[in-house]
Amino acid sequence: MVLSVLVLASACGPRAEVSSSKSTNASLADGVEKIKQDAKHAVTTTKTYLIQQKEQFQKGLSGKISEFDKQLSELKSKTTKAGEHAKSEWTGTLAELQKKRQAAADRLEQLKNSSTEKWRDFKAGVDAAFADLENSMKDAFTRLKGNEPSGKQ
């Protein structure tokens, strides 16, 4: 009888361990699956955020291009009304502004064609091109106002 109890006790021992081991493995598998799902969700959320940021940045720059186009038209209009000396002086300035405007537009196009993951690499160059154009436009308007008679400002 003692032998029967020992056999029975030893038989129950390993089975309990196997059952516990299976339960632990199932919990680990569930945990790993949860981590995978969380990682996929984080990647999706990040991509969505980057797409939104890129689109907002592009919209803002497209608006700036439109504003620069209006300002260039205004400068051209004022230049055509100026005297011959002023016209020749402003022809170079307008050509320079057109080049800078085109450089900014080209950078914007590169940004539009870039992948969501790579657009931030272009951001610094785009910002610099637009800042250069904006500063040049401000300088041109300041000079233009300085050349106008005081009654026309």
C-alpha positions, 0 to 999 in steps of 0.5 A: 500500500505504501508503494501504491501511495508513492507511485500515485504521489509521484505520478501526480507531481509531474502532471501538476508541473506540466499543467503549470508549465502549459499555463505559463507558456500560454500567458507568455504567448498572450503577452507576446501577442499583445506586445506585437499588437501594441507595436503595430498600433504605435507604428500605424499611429506614428505614420498617420501623425507624420502624414498629417504633419507633412500635409499641413506643412505642404499646405502652409508652404503652398499658401506662402507660394501663392502669397509670394506670387501676389507680392511679385505681381505687385512689385512688377506692377509698381516697377512698370509705373516707375521711371526708366532708371528704376525699371532697369534697377528693378528688373534684376531684383525681380529676376532674382526674386523669381529665381528664389521663388522657383527654388522654393517651389522646387523644394516644395515639389521635392517635399511633396514627392518624398515618402512620409518617412523621408519628408523631414529630411527635406524640411530644413532645405525647404524652410531655408529656401522659403526664409530666403525668399521671404527675406528677399521679398521684405527687402525688395518692398522696403527698398521700393517704399524707400524709392517712392515719393512720400505722398505715395506710401 
